[in-house]
Structures are given as C-alpha cells and as structure tokens.
C-alpha cells in the first residue's frame, strides 16, 4: 500500500459516521509485521486510529501475527464465518491483482457486506509485474473496479499518485535491479512473465499509481447500477 493510498483511504473512512462504519473487516490484510513496514507503516496511519474506536478484523488466506481470521474467500464456509461478523465496511486493498477470477471475490465481498454498507477497494493502476504468489496484471480504473460489483454504487473513486517511480524502486534494491536486467534478456523463459516485465520499462520514470474506489452496497430491492 502506498502512503498516499493509505491517507486517501483514511480520509474516505472518516467521512462515514461511526455507527455505520463498524465492524470493519480488512481482507488480504497480511501480517502485523507487514502492515508495520517502516517504509509505509500503514498500521499506524490507518489501522491504529480505527482500532481505537471500533472493531477491526484482519483476515488473510494464511495465519500469522496480527491476522484475526484466516481462510479463502472462495470457500463458502469461510464466507459464512465472515457473514456472522456482519461487516459494515470491507477493505480490500492490493489483493484483486493477485487472484484469478476477481469477479468471484467481488461477489464474496458483496455477500458479506451489510446492505447499505461500504466496500473500499484499491488495485494498482500503474505498477510493474509483481507476483505474490501471482500477478494477473489486473490494472483497472475506478470504474473498472465498480464493474466487478453489480449490486453496488460508486461513492467516490480516484487514481492516486505515489511519489515513487520504478527507477526509484530499482535504485534502492540492487538485487531486484539485477533480476530485472537479466530477466529482460530471456524472452523464451516464461514468455508471458517476460512480456509483463519488459512492457513496463517505458514507465521507468513515471510515478506509480493506484485505483481507489469507495462503493456502497445497494439495499435489497435497489436497482443495480
């Protein structure tokens, strides 16, 4: 998560009345250690203030410190466990590009959210290939995010700029820079991954961008957008 992204999310959540905000579930949360990464520390920026005021549950496919509930969003039993929490707000940040079939995950997120509740999604828009464990190169606009959620309405959406570029990232990580250099010379080894890598190089000096969308789940009987 970018710092600018974390601040945007915080700003949007602060606009939601507290009695309509909690419980919050943060899907694809990763571990507490990852959320406290010194380069971003979005735990301190975003989650610490939220956790002081209400119930925030961190969910991930794996177990680990700072993960409250673990499971697969494609598993019906796990979805039912989340529904029992009755989330008023669902956060899904930098997850959908790492999953085959984002439409299925979007349906699960809609399913667990209270009618009239909010879903806040962010996905890279201009960012290089990065596998964790895969990257489908899903790079939608905010409207592209909305298309995944047919029973939701856009509250607000924006493409956020980060201050960093790919050049900055490689300059600060010589090991990754060497990998990218040698990878670009091997088009016949995993050609799709090679193409994803080299096709981003023209953006070397352009700032990273992320698409952010705050959606509201329609109440029962509300027409789909």
C-alpha positions as CSV (number, residue, x, y, z in Angstrom):
1,X,0.0,0.0,0.0
2,X,1.3,3.5,-0.9
3,X,1.4,6.2,1.7
4,X,-0.8,8.4,-0.4
5,X,-3.2,5.5,-0.8
6,X,-3.4,4.9,3.0
7,X,-4.1,8.6,3.6
8,X,-6.8,8.6,0.9
9,X,-8.5,5.5,2.5
10,X,-8.3,7.1,5.9
11,X,-9.9,10.3,4.6
12,X,-12.8,8.4,3.0
13,X,-13.5,6.3,6.1
14,X,-13.5,9.4,8.3
15,X,-16.5,10.7,6.2
16,X,-18.6,7.6,7.2
17,X,-20.5,8.0,10.5
18,X,-19.0,5.7,13.1
19,X,-22.4,4.0,13.7
20,X,-22.3,3.0,10.0
21,X,-18.5,2.2,9.9
22,X,-18.0,-0.8,12.2
23,X,-17.4,-3.7,12.3
24,X,-14.6,-3.3,9.7
25,X,-13.0,-6.4,8.0
26,X,-9.7,-5.9,6.2
27,X,-9.4,-8.8,3.7
28,X,-6.0,-9.7,2.4
29,X,-4.6,-8.0,5.5
30,X,-1.2,-9.7,5.6
31,X,0.6,-9.8,9.0
32,X,1.1,-7.1,11.6
33,X,4.8,-7.0,10.6
34,X,4.0,-6.3,7.0
35,X,1.5,-3.6,8.0
36,X,4.2,-2.0,10.1
37,X,6.7,-1.9,7.3
38,X,8.9,1.1,8.1
39,X,8.6,2.4,4.5
40,X,4.9,2.8,4.8
41,X,3.6,1.8,8.3
42,X,0.0,2.0,7.3
43,X,-0.8,0.2,10.5
44,X,0.0,3.4,12.4
45,X,-1.5,5.7,9.8
46,X,-4.7,3.8,9.1
47,X,-5.5,0.9,11.4
48,X,-4.3,2.1,14.8
49,X,-6.8,5.0,14.8
50,X,-9.6,2.8,13.6
51,X,-8.9,0.1,16.1
52,X,-9.1,2.6,19.0
53,X,-12.7,3.4,18.0
54,X,-14.3,0.1,17.0
55,X,-13.9,-3.5,15.9
56,X,-11.4,-4.1,13.1
57,X,-10.8,-7.7,12.0
58,X,-7.8,-8.6,9.8
59,X,-8.4,-11.5,7.5
60,X,-6.0,-13.3,5.3
61,X,-5.6,-16.6,3.5
62,X,-2.7,-17.5,5.8
63,X,-2.3,-17.5,9.5
64,X,0.2,-15.1,11.3
65,X,0.6,-12.5,13.9
66,X,-2.0,-9.8,13.6
67,X,-4.3,-11.9,11.4
68,X,-7.6,-12.5,13.3
69,X,-9.3,-14.8,10.9
70,X,-7.8,-16.9,8.1
71,X,-9.4,-18.6,5.2
72,X,-10.1,-18.5,1.4
73,X,-12.6,-16.0,0.0
74,X,-13.6,-18.7,-2.5
75,X,-14.6,-21.1,0.4
76,X,-18.3,-21.0,1.3
77,X,-17.6,-22.0,4.9
78,X,-15.1,-19.1,5.3
79,X,-17.6,-16.7,3.8
80,X,-20.2,-17.8,6.3
81,X,-17.8,-17.1,9.2
82,X,-17.3,-13.6,7.9
83,X,-21.0,-13.0,7.4
84,X,-21.6,-13.8,11.1
85,X,-19.5,-10.7,11.9
86,X,-21.9,-8.6,9.9
87,X,-19.3,-6.2,8.5
88,X,-20.5,-2.7,7.8
89,X,-17.2,-1.9,6.0
90,X,-15.0,-4.2,3.9
91,X,-11.5,-3.2,3.0
92,X,-9.9,-4.9,0.0
93,X,-6.6,-3.3,-0.8
94,X,-4.0,-4.6,-3.3
95,X,-5.5,-8.1,-3.4
96,X,-7.5,-8.5,-6.6
97,X,-4.4,-8.4,-8.9
98,X,-3.1,-11.5,-7.1
99,X,-6.2,-13.6,-7.6
100,X,-7.5,-15.5,-10.7
101,X,-11.2,-14.6,-11.1
102,X,-11.6,-11.3,-9.3
103,X,-15.4,-11.3,-10.1
104,X,-15.8,-14.3,-7.8
105,X,-14.0,-12.5,-5.0
106,X,-16.1,-9.4,-5.6
107,X,-19.3,-11.4,-5.2
108,X,-18.0,-12.8,-1.9
109,X,-17.2,-9.3,-0.7
110,X,-20.7,-8.1,-1.6
111,X,-22.2,-11.1,0.0
112,X,-20.6,-10.5,3.4
113,X,-21.3,-6.7,3.5
114,X,-24.4,-5.4,5.2
115,X,-27.0,-3.8,2.8
116,X,-26.0,-0.1,2.7
117,X,-22.5,-0.9,3.9
118,X,-19.3,0.1,2.3
119,X,-16.6,-1.7,0.3
120,X,-13.3,0.2,-0.2
121,X,-11.1,-1.4,-2.9
122,X,-7.7,-0.4,-4.2
123,X,-5.8,-2.0,-7.0
124,X,-2.5,-0.9,-8.8
125,X,-3.1,1.1,-11.9
126,X,0.5,1.9,-13.0
127,X,2.7,-0.6,-11.3
128,X,5.1,-3.3,-12.6
129,X,4.5,-7.0,-12.5
130,X,4.9,-8.4,-9.0
131,X,4.0,-12.0,-8.1
132,X,2.6,-12.7,-4.6
133,X,2.3,-15.6,-5.5
134,X,0.9,-14.4,-8.9
135,X,0.1,-11.1,-10.6
136,X,-2.6,-11.2,-13.2
137,X,-1.8,-7.7,-14.3
138,X,-5.3,-6.6,-13.4
139,X,-4.9,-2.8,-13.6
140,X,-8.5,-1.3,-13.6
141,X,-9.7,2.3,-13.4
142,X,-12.1,3.1,-10.5
143,X,-15.0,2.4,-12.9
144,X,-13.4,-0.9,-13.8
145,X,-13.5,-1.8,-10.1
146,X,-17.1,-0.8,-9.9
147,X,-17.9,-3.2,-12.8
148,X,-16.9,-6.1,-10.5
149,X,-19.7,-5.2,-8.1
150,X,-23.0,-5.1,-9.9
151,X,-25.1,-4.5,-6.7
152,X,-23.1,-1.5,-5.6
153,X,-22.9,2.2,-6.3
154,X,-19.8,4.3,-6.5
155,X,-19.5,6.9,-3.7
156,X,-16.1,8.2,-4.9
157,X,-13.2,6.9,-7.0
158,X,-9.8,8.3,-7.8
159,X,-6.4,7.3,-9.3
160,X,-3.9,8.2,-6.7
161,X,-0.2,9.1,-7.5
162,X,2.6,7.8,-5.4
163,X,5.8,9.8,-5.1
164,X,8.0,6.9,-6.2
165,X,8.9,5.5,-9.6
166,X,10.1,2.2,-10.9
167,X,13.6,3.8,-11.2
168,X,13.5,4.7,-7.5
169,X,12.5,1.2,-6.6
170,X,15.3,-0.4,-8.6
171,X,17.8,2.1,-7.4
172,X,17.0,1.2,-3.8
173,X,17.0,-2.5,-4.5
174,X,20.1,-3.5,-6.5
175,X,19.3,-7.2,-6.2
176,X,15.9,-6.6,-7.9
177,X,17.5,-4.4,-10.5
178,X,19.9,-7.3,-11.5
179,X,17.0,-9.7,-11.7
180,X,15.0,-7.3,-14.0
181,X,18.1,-6.7,-16.2
182,X,18.8,-10.4,-16.7
183,X,15.1,-11.3,-17.0
184,X,14.8,-8.9,-19.9
185,X,17.4,-10.8,-21.8
186,X,15.5,-14.1,-21.6
187,X,12.3,-13.8,-23.7
188,X,11.9,-17.6,-24.2
189,X,11.8,-18.4,-20.5
190,X,8.2,-17.9,-19.3
191,X,7.4,-15.5,-22.2
192,X,4.3,-14.1,-20.5
193,X,6.2,-13.0,-17.4
194,X,9.0,-11.7,-19.7
195,X,6.4,-9.6,-21.6
196,X,4.9,-8.2,-18.4
197,X,8.4,-7.2,-17.3
198,X,9.7,-5.5,-20.4
199,X,6.4,-3.9,-21.3
200,X,6.5,-1.8,-18.2
201,X,10.1,-0.4,-18.8
202,X,8.8,2.6,-20.7
203,X,7.2,3.7,-17.5
204,X,10.5,3.6,-15.6
205,X,10.4,7.3,-14.7
206,X,6.6,7.7,-14.2
207,X,5.1,7.7,-10.8
208,X,3.3,4.6,-9.5
209,X,-0.5,4.9,-9.5
210,X,-3.3,3.1,-7.7
211,X,-7.0,3.0,-8.4
212,X,-9.2,3.5,-5.4
213,X,-13.0,3.2,-5.2
214,X,-15.3,3.6,-2.3
215,X,-18.5,1.7,-3.0
216,X,-21.9,1.3,-1.2
217,X,-23.8,-1.9,-1.4
218,X,-27.3,-1.4,-2.5
219,X,-30.2,-2.1,-0.2
220,X,-32.4,-5.0,-1.0
221,X,-34.7,-4.0,-3.8
222,X,-32.4,-1.3,-5.1
223,X,-31.9,-1.5,-8.8
224,X,-28.4,-2.4,-9.9
225,X,-26.3,0.4,-11.4
